Amino acid sequence: MAKASSMTDAQWEQQNTPLHPDEARAKGLCWQCGDKGALYSAFGGQRIKVECKGTGEPAKVKKP
């Protein structure tokens, strides 16, 4: 993929997985990031990359 500085906001966000969450789950992938390990967002030229630490599974709540 092109360097971040040469990408438009739309191109930056296109790095996100194109998979529907159900399709990702069926393939055994994280439904949040498609096993890419990150989520991408942009607005007004400000680029954001957030590491995906989840497994795509519902959060487990510890009960006391």
Jmol script that loads the backbone (N, CA, C; Angstrom):
load data "model"
ATOM      1  N   MET A   1       0.848  -1.181   0.000  1.00  0.00           N
ATOM      2  CA  MET A   1       0.000   0.000   0.000  1.00  0.00           C
ATOM      3  C   MET A   1       0.889   1.237   0.000  1.00  0.00           C
ATOM      4  N   ALA A   2       0.350   2.355  -0.490  1.00  0.00           N
ATOM      5  CA  ALA A   2       1.101   3.604  -0.580  1.00  0.00           C
ATOM      6  C   ALA A   2       1.419   4.160   0.802  1.00  0.00           C
ATOM      7  N   LYS A   3       2.397   5.057   0.848  1.00  0.00           N
ATOM      8  CA  LYS A   3       2.751   5.706   2.109  1.00  0.00           C
ATOM      9  C   LYS A   3       1.555   6.499   2.621  1.00  0.00           C
ATOM     10  N   ALA A   4       1.425   6.585   3.935  1.00  0.00           N
ATOM     11  CA  ALA A   4       0.294   7.268   4.552  1.00  0.00           C
ATOM     12  C   ALA A   4       0.173   8.715   4.082  1.00  0.00           C
ATOM     13  N   SER A   5       1.283   9.397   3.881  1.00  0.00           N
ATOM     14  CA  SER A   5       1.238  10.802   3.498  1.00  0.00           C
ATOM     15  C   SER A   5       0.661  11.005   2.103  1.00  0.00           C
ATOM     16  N   SER A   6       0.727   9.997   1.255  1.00  0.00           N
ATOM     17  CA  SER A   6       0.213  10.129  -0.102  1.00  0.00           C
ATOM     18  C   SER A   6      -1.208   9.572  -0.241  1.00  0.00           C
ATOM     19  N   MET A   7      -1.772   9.099   0.850  1.00  0.00           N
ATOM     20  CA  MET A   7      -3.107   8.515   0.806  1.00  0.00           C
ATOM     21  C   MET A   7      -4.172   9.551   1.153  1.00  0.00           C
ATOM     22  N   THR A   8      -5.334   9.393   0.537  1.00  0.00           N
ATOM     23  CA  THR A   8      -6.480  10.210   0.933  1.00  0.00           C
ATOM     24  C   THR A   8      -7.077   9.585   2.192  1.00  0.00           C
ATOM     25  N   ASP A   9      -7.974  10.314   2.859  1.00  0.00           N
ATOM     26  CA  ASP A   9      -8.643   9.758   4.037  1.00  0.00           C
ATOM     27  C   ASP A   9      -9.384   8.467   3.675  1.00  0.00           C
ATOM     28  N   ALA A  10     -10.053   8.467   2.523  1.00  0.00           N
ATOM     29  CA  ALA A  10     -10.801   7.284   2.096  1.00  0.00           C
ATOM     30  C   ALA A  10      -9.872   6.091   1.871  1.00  0.00           C
ATOM     31  N   GLN A  11      -8.712   6.338   1.247  1.00  0.00           N
ATOM     32  CA  GLN A  11      -7.756   5.250   1.024  1.00  0.00           C
ATOM     33  C   GLN A  11      -7.231   4.707   2.343  1.00  0.00           C
ATOM     34  N   TRP A  12      -6.985   5.594   3.305  1.00  0.00           N
ATOM     35  CA  TRP A  12      -6.508   5.180   4.621  1.00  0.00           C
ATOM     36  C   TRP A  12      -7.527   4.247   5.272  1.00  0.00           C
ATOM     37  N   GLU A  13      -8.808   4.628   5.221  1.00  0.00           N
ATOM     38  CA  GLU A  13      -9.860   3.827   5.852  1.00  0.00           C
ATOM     39  C   GLU A  13     -10.119   2.529   5.103  1.00  0.00           C
ATOM     40  N   GLN A  14      -9.771   2.459   3.829  1.00  0.00           N
ATOM     41  CA  GLN A  14      -9.955   1.236   3.051  1.00  0.00           C
ATOM     42  C   GLN A  14      -9.041   0.103   3.521  1.00  0.00           C
ATOM     43  N   GLN A  15      -8.106   0.420   4.391  1.00  0.00           N
ATOM     44  CA  GLN A  15      -7.240  -0.623   4.953  1.00  0.00           C
ATOM     45  C   GLN A  15      -8.007  -1.505   5.939  1.00  0.00           C
ATOM     46  N   ASN A  16      -9.168  -1.044   6.408  1.00  0.00           N
ATOM     47  CA  ASN A  16      -9.999  -1.855   7.301  1.00  0.00           C
ATOM     48  C   ASN A  16     -10.503  -3.076   6.552  1.00  0.00           C
ATOM     49  N   THR A  17     -10.841  -4.108   7.294  1.00  0.00           N
ATOM     50  CA  THR A  17     -11.321  -5.334   6.668  1.00  0.00           C
ATOM     51  C   THR A  17     -12.646  -5.104   5.946  1.00  0.00           C
ATOM     52  N   PRO A  18     -12.762  -5.647   4.739  1.00  0.00           N
ATOM     53  CA  PRO A  18     -14.027  -5.521   4.019  1.00  0.00           C
ATOM     54  C   PRO A  18     -15.032  -6.602   4.404  1.00  0.00           C
ATOM     55  N   LEU A  19     -14.609  -7.514   5.281  1.00  0.00           N
ATOM     56  CA  LEU A  19     -15.465  -8.632   5.654  1.00  0.00           C
ATOM     57  C   LEU A  19     -16.594  -8.208   6.588  1.00  0.00           C
ATOM     58  N   HIS A  20     -17.759  -8.753   6.351  1.00  0.00           N
ATOM     59  CA  HIS A  20     -18.874  -8.590   7.290  1.00  0.00           C
ATOM     60  C   HIS A  20     -18.505  -9.391   8.541  1.00  0.00           C
ATOM     61  N   PRO A  21     -18.906  -8.927   9.732  1.00  0.00           N
ATOM     62  CA  PRO A  21     -18.550  -9.657  10.958  1.00  0.00           C
ATOM     63  C   PRO A  21     -18.912 -11.145  10.928  1.00  0.00           C
ATOM     64  N   ASP A  22     -20.070 -11.495  10.373  1.00  0.00           N
ATOM     65  CA  ASP A  22     -20.456 -12.911  10.299  1.00  0.00           C
ATOM     66  C   ASP A  22     -19.529 -13.705   9.388  1.00  0.00           C
ATOM     67  N   GLU A  23     -19.096 -13.082   8.291  1.00  0.00           N
ATOM     68  CA  GLU A  23     -18.171 -13.738   7.367  1.00  0.00           C
ATOM     69  C   GLU A  23     -16.806 -13.944   8.018  1.00  0.00           C
ATOM     70  N   ALA A  24     -16.342 -12.932   8.760  1.00  0.00           N
ATOM     71  CA  ALA A  24     -15.060 -13.053   9.456  1.00  0.00           C
ATOM     72  C   ALA A  24     -15.119 -14.170  10.490  1.00  0.00           C
ATOM     73  N   ARG A  25     -16.198 -14.218  11.266  1.00  0.00           N
ATOM     74  CA  ARG A  25     -16.344 -15.280  12.282  1.00  0.00           C
ATOM     75  C   ARG A  25     -16.343 -16.659  11.631  1.00  0.00           C
ATOM     76  N   ALA A  26     -17.058 -16.791  10.513  1.00  0.00           N
ATOM     77  CA  ALA A  26     -17.136 -18.071   9.815  1.00  0.00           C
ATOM     78  C   ALA A  26     -15.759 -18.539   9.338  1.00  0.00           C
ATOM     79  N   LYS A  27     -14.884 -17.584   9.038  1.00  0.00           N
ATOM     80  CA  LYS A  27     -13.527 -17.912   8.596  1.00  0.00           C
ATOM     81  C   LYS A  27     -12.560 -18.049   9.766  1.00  0.00           C
ATOM     82  N   GLY A  28     -13.076 -17.867  10.993  1.00  0.00           N
ATOM     83  CA  GLY A  28     -12.227 -17.975  12.181  1.00  0.00           C
ATOM     84  C   GLY A  28     -11.348 -16.765  12.403  1.00  0.00           C
ATOM     85  N   LEU A  29     -11.751 -15.605  11.868  1.00  0.00           N
ATOM     86  CA  LEU A  29     -10.967 -14.377  12.004  1.00  0.00           C
ATOM     87  C   LEU A  29     -11.604 -13.447  13.029  1.00  0.00           C
ATOM     88  N   CYS A  30     -10.833 -12.510  13.519  1.00  0.00           N
ATOM     89  CA  CYS A  30     -11.356 -11.471  14.395  1.00  0.00           C
ATOM     90  C   CYS A  30     -12.370 -10.661  13.595  1.00  0.00           C
ATOM     91  N   TRP A  31     -13.565 -10.504  14.110  1.00  0.00           N
ATOM     92  CA  TRP A  31     -14.596  -9.778  13.363  1.00  0.00           C
ATOM     93  C   TRP A  31     -14.364  -8.273  13.384  1.00  0.00           C
ATOM     94  N   GLN A  32     -13.525  -7.798  14.306  1.00  0.00           N
ATOM     95  CA  GLN A  32     -13.270  -6.360  14.395  1.00  0.00           C
ATOM     96  C   GLN A  32     -12.259  -5.897  13.350  1.00  0.00           C
ATOM     97  N   CYS A  33     -11.165  -6.619  13.222  1.00  0.00           N
ATOM     98  CA  CYS A  33     -10.097  -6.174  12.316  1.00  0.00           C
ATOM     99  C   CYS A  33      -9.819  -7.161  11.179  1.00  0.00           C
ATOM    100  N   GLY A  34     -10.523  -8.285  11.149  1.00  0.00           N
ATOM    101  CA  GLY A  34     -10.265  -9.279  10.106  1.00  0.00           C
ATOM    102  C   GLY A  34      -8.879  -9.875  10.213  1.00  0.00           C
ATOM    103  N   ASP A  35      -8.325  -9.881  11.423  1.00  0.00           N
ATOM    104  CA  ASP A  35      -6.982 -10.378  11.731  1.00  0.00           C
ATOM    105  C   ASP A  35      -5.879  -9.527  11.093  1.00  0.00           C
ATOM    106  N   LYS A  36      -6.187  -8.260  10.787  1.00  0.00           N
ATOM    107  CA  LYS A  36      -5.163  -7.327  10.306  1.00  0.00           C
ATOM    108  C   LYS A  36      -4.407  -6.713  11.470  1.00  0.00           C
ATOM    109  N   GLY A  37      -4.988  -6.795  12.676  1.00  0.00           N
ATOM    110  CA  GLY A  37      -4.303  -6.300  13.862  1.00  0.00           C
ATOM    111  C   GLY A  37      -4.484  -4.826  14.151  1.00  0.00           C
ATOM    112  N   ALA A  38      -5.266  -4.121  13.314  1.00  0.00           N
ATOM    113  CA  ALA A  38      -5.465  -2.688  13.534  1.00  0.00           C
ATOM    114  C   ALA A  38      -6.770  -2.224  12.893  1.00  0.00           C
ATOM    115  N   LEU A  39      -7.250  -1.092  13.398  1.00  0.00           N
ATOM    116  CA  LEU A  39      -8.426  -0.419  12.844  1.00  0.00           C
ATOM    117  C   LEU A  39      -7.974   0.961  12.389  1.00  0.00           C
ATOM    118  N   TYR A  40      -8.471   1.417  11.242  1.00  0.00           N
ATOM    119  CA  TYR A  40      -8.030   2.671  10.645  1.00  0.00           C
ATOM    120  C   TYR A  40      -9.184   3.662  10.523  1.00  0.00           C
ATOM    121  N   SER A  41      -8.904   4.910  10.841  1.00  0.00           N
ATOM    122  CA  SER A  41      -9.883   5.976  10.712  1.00  0.00           C
ATOM    123  C   SER A  41      -9.152   7.251  10.298  1.00  0.00           C
ATOM    124  N   ALA A  42      -9.891   8.148   9.661  1.00  0.00           N
ATOM    125  CA  ALA A  42      -9.303   9.420   9.238  1.00  0.00           C
ATOM    126  C   ALA A  42     -10.393  10.469   9.115  1.00  0.00           C
ATOM    127  N   PHE A  43     -10.020  11.721   9.394  1.00  0.00           N
ATOM    128  CA  PHE A  43     -10.933  12.846   9.227  1.00  0.00           C
ATOM    129  C   PHE A  43     -10.109  14.103   9.046  1.00  0.00           C
ATOM    130  N   GLY A  44     -10.348  14.803   7.965  1.00  0.00           N
ATOM    131  CA  GLY A  44      -9.639  16.054   7.708  1.00  0.00           C
ATOM    132  C   GLY A  44      -8.136  15.906   7.621  1.00  0.00           C
ATOM    133  N   GLY A  45      -7.677  14.768   7.099  1.00  0.00           N
ATOM    134  CA  GLY A  45      -6.242  14.540   6.960  1.00  0.00           C
ATOM    135  C   GLY A  45      -5.564  13.991   8.202  1.00  0.00           C
ATOM    136  N   GLN A  46      -6.289  13.886   9.305  1.00  0.00           N
ATOM    137  CA  GLN A  46      -5.731  13.303  10.530  1.00  0.00           C
ATOM    138  C   GLN A  46      -5.944  11.792  10.475  1.00  0.00           C
ATOM    139  N   ARG A  47      -4.858  11.035  10.489  1.00  0.00           N
ATOM    140  CA  ARG A  47      -4.925   9.580  10.364  1.00  0.00           C
ATOM    141  C   ARG A  47      -4.798   8.935  11.733  1.00  0.00           C
ATOM    142  N   ILE A  48      -5.646   7.942  11.960  1.00  0.00           N
ATOM    143  CA  ILE A  48      -5.635   7.237  13.237  1.00  0.00           C
ATOM    144  C   ILE A  48      -5.513   5.745  12.960  1.00  0.00           C
ATOM    145  N   LYS A  49      -4.579   5.098  13.654  1.00  0.00           N
ATOM    146  CA  LYS A  49      -4.415   3.645  13.579  1.00  0.00           C
ATOM    147  C   LYS A  49      -4.452   3.129  15.009  1.00  0.00           C
ATOM    148  N   VAL A  50      -5.430   2.273  15.290  1.00  0.00           N
ATOM    149  CA  VAL A  50      -5.595   1.730  16.630  1.00  0.00           C
ATOM    150  C   VAL A  50      -5.328   0.238  16.588  1.00  0.00           C
ATOM    151  N   GLU A  51      -4.434  -0.209  17.450  1.00  0.00           N
ATOM    152  CA  GLU A  51      -4.124  -1.628  17.525  1.00  0.00           C
ATOM    153  C   GLU A  51      -5.338  -2.394  18.024  1.00  0.00           C
ATOM    154  N   CYS A  52      -5.668  -3.474  17.352  1.00  0.00           N
ATOM    155  CA  CYS A  52      -6.781  -4.325  17.765  1.00  0.00           C
ATOM    156  C   CYS A  52      -6.207  -5.437  18.627  1.00  0.00           C
ATOM    157  N   LYS A  53      -6.548  -5.417  19.896  1.00  0.00           N
ATOM    158  CA  LYS A  53      -6.056  -6.433  20.825  1.00  0.00           C
ATOM    159  C   LYS A  53      -7.099  -7.508  21.071  1.00  0.00           C
ATOM    160  N   GLY A  54      -8.259  -7.330  20.480  1.00  0.00           N
ATOM    161  CA  GLY A  54      -9.365  -8.256  20.713  1.00  0.00           C
ATOM    162  C   GLY A  54      -9.267  -9.507  19.874  1.00  0.00           C
ATOM    163  N   THR A  55     -10.069 -10.430  20.235  1.00  0.00           N
ATOM    164  CA  THR A  55     -10.158 -11.673  19.489  1.00  0.00           C
ATOM    165  C   THR A  55     -11.392 -11.659  18.610  1.00  0.00           C
ATOM    166  N   GLY A  56     -12.182 -10.587  18.723  1.00  0.00           N
ATOM    167  CA  GLY A  56     -13.421 -10.531  17.985  1.00  0.00           C
ATOM    168  C   GLY A  56     -14.537 -11.266  18.702  1.00  0.00           C
ATOM    169  N   GLU A  57     -14.223 -11.798  19.857  1.00  0.00           N
ATOM    170  CA  GLU A  57     -15.215 -12.503  20.655  1.00  0.00           C
ATOM    171  C   GLU A  57     -15.806 -11.534  21.663  1.00  0.00           C
ATOM    172  N   PRO A  58     -17.011 -11.799  22.141  1.00  0.00           N
ATOM    173  CA  PRO A  58     -17.596 -10.925  23.167  1.00  0.00           C
ATOM    174  C   PRO A  58     -16.705 -10.863  24.393  1.00  0.00           C
ATOM    175  N   ALA A  59     -16.654  -9.706  25.013  1.00  0.00           N
ATOM    176  CA  ALA A  59     -15.851  -9.540  26.213  1.00  0.00           C
ATOM    177  C   ALA A  59     -16.378 -10.438  27.322  1.00  0.00           C
ATOM    178  N   LYS A  60     -15.481 -11.010  28.081  1.00  0.00           N
ATOM    179  CA  LYS A  60     -15.867 -11.855  29.202  1.00  0.00           C
ATOM    180  C   LYS A  60     -15.840 -11.029  30.467  1.00  0.00           C
ATOM    181  N   VAL A  61     -16.936 -11.022  31.166  1.00  0.00           N
ATOM    182  CA  VAL A  61     -17.053 -10.242  32.396  1.00  0.00           C
ATOM    183  C   VAL A  61     -16.797 -11.162  33.578  1.00  0.00           C
ATOM    184  N   LYS A  62     -15.867 -10.750  34.431  1.00  0.00           N
ATOM    185  CA  LYS A  62     -15.577 -11.542  35.632  1.00  0.00           C
ATOM    186  C   LYS A  62     -16.632 -11.249  36.670  1.00  0.00           C
ATOM    187  N   LYS A  63     -17.213 -12.281  37.194  1.00  0.00           N
ATOM    188  CA  LYS A  63     -18.221 -12.108  38.235  1.00  0.00           C
ATOM    189  C   LYS A  63     -17.578 -12.323  39.604  1.00  0.00           C
ATOM    190  N   PRO A  64     -17.945 -11.461  40.575  1.00  0.00           N
ATOM    191  CA  PRO A  64     -17.343 -11.584  41.914  1.00  0.00           C
ATOM    192  C   PRO A  64     -17.748 -12.865  42.611  1.00  0.00           C
TER     193      PRO A  64
END
end "model"
wireframe off; spacefill off
backbone 0.3
color backbone group
